[in-house]
């Protein structure tokens, strides 16, 4: 009767690559594996770096029956992931994403906004920054 529950690890790694190593919600770069290179590269404090650990985010939460399949997993930083699920009333992913972007622009999120220049100087790939122009 029970299907073996797959680990979200594979799905997390696939999402991490597909999202160009950026958080689904706050769009900041994340790390998988070792935070030291990451914090050094972006000149972050350890406490800041820890927030940007890549985690598997279940779009449809596990407690509501969401599974570990690829369609249900995106890569999100630890900070965004935790806060979404610690809200009294959980928001749907798109609404939460909008909230995160707004807070981020108002500097009321995890306080980390790496510029494209910082990111591009270590990687050829460019991501989309939060749109703070309005
Ligand atoms: Zn995030």
Boltz pocket constraint, residues with backbone or C-beta under 6 A from the ligand:
constraints:
  - pocket:
      binder: B
      contacts: [[A, 23], [A, 24], [A, 25], [A, 26], [A, 27], [A, 28], [A, 51], [A, 76], [A, 77], [A, 78], [A, 79], [A, 80], [A, 81]]
      max_distance: 6.0
